[in-house]
């Protein structure tokens, strides 16, 4: 009898699951059950206010082109060719759905496994980022940087790993390399360094005066250029 | 016995329901990804930034409210942004100050993406005096008030004004704006909102 009741309940609940709005009508028996563990560790619900329709849990991209099946350096996704429609439009002032003529290809860069780079500023702060589908890279070393081996996973795409670092005392070059192991495969990337305090050797094109570089920076490493936070889906053609 | 069996049935059904709903609520094609495997295009985030961080941002004036993920630099040295497929997700740049600490805390969000409005779609409508609220992982609830906003070409991005040191806790809200260049798949400008902490 209990099995029959359970089976009937399962069938009913499957039907409910097809209609997401049914979730709002949890009965006490359902909500009292401890849910199975769900791997969404980066979801950060607002503890102070009820969730709204604008709050979105974090998920890593899943609909991109297939990733390479090996960790060989330089392996790339073929990606989707970008649409070419040279014109300039402005964001719509309404929230109506975009027209069908609008761009349909997200311009996200194709994923390349087992590549990386490092960036160091004049005050000594540095950061290394590495793509590694196999998990956190190990043995991350550079002649220019002291690198913390405690990798922090990129919350926008879990295939990328960040490492905090500091410039080694006495290292004055503006270019160096960083090496690592990703899934048992060696990788190597470049490190860009701003001119060291006091002016290092060979620093063409690297701005920074001694006055500026001696002050600790609140933004430890300023990102390059502008910020790409829009892709035209709502732009008016 | 019968009651116990009934409870077990409900528990199983509830677990199944939760599993089905979570799968159904994902974006198209999403599926649970417990571990990296050949051909896999995503992996679960199991080692996110664990330090003090902001958890959410809300701007009542424009009805924007989002949890916050943390971002850092991408491979090219640019700021990483939330996936374009998740345009309603805002992010905090963790290589800068935590909101509420002295310095310019950086919060960014998409103006649009995936052919939908983004979390900062209406950021251009924010004006001086408007309020911005940030909740932090240490329980602090912060209130900022907008001081001013700028619309600047991306190729003339004001690095010092946005990322330079400040003498008090400030907030920078950043998104895209201006004309859209279809060839470059990018807006020409950035909109930057500058706000000051008024209540911690």
Interface residues (C-beta under 8 A of the other chain):
Chain A: X1 X2 X3 X5 X6 X7 X9 X10 X13 X14 X16 X17 X18 X20 X23 X29 X30 X33 X35 X36 X38 X39 X41 X42 X43 X44 X45 X46 X47 X48 X49 X52 X54 X55 X56 X57 X58 X59 X60 X61 X62 X63 X64 X65 X66 X67 X69 X70 X82 X83 X84 X85 X86 X87 X88 X89 X90 X91 X95 X97 X98 X102 X103 X104 X105 X106 X107 X108 X111 X112 X115 X116 X117 X119 X125 X127 X129 X131 X133 X134 X135 X136 X151 X152 X153 X154 X155 X156 X157 X158 X159 X160 X162 X192 X215 X217 X218 X219 X220 X221 X222 X223 X224 X225 X226 X227 X228 X229 X230 X231 X232 X233 X234 X235
Chain B: X1 X2 X3 X4 X5 X6 X8 X9 X10 X11 X12 X13 X14 X15 X16 X17 X18 X19 X20 X21 X22 X24 X25 X26 X27 X28 X29 X30 X31 X32 X33 X34 X36 X38 X39 X40 X41 X42 X43 X44 X45 X46 X47 X48 X49 X50 X55 X56 X58 X63 X64 X65 X66 X67 X68 X69 X70 X71 X72 X73 X74 X75 X76 X77 X78 X79 X80 X81 X82 X83 X84 X85 X86 X87 X88 X89 X91 X93 X95 X96 X97 X102 X103 X104 X106 X108 X109 X110 X111 X112 X113 X114 X115 X116 X117 X118 X119 X120 X121 X124 X135 X141 X152 X153 X154 X155 X157 X159 X163 X164 X165 X166 X174 X175 X176 X177 X178 X179 X180 X181 X182 X183 X185 X186 X187 X188 X189 X190
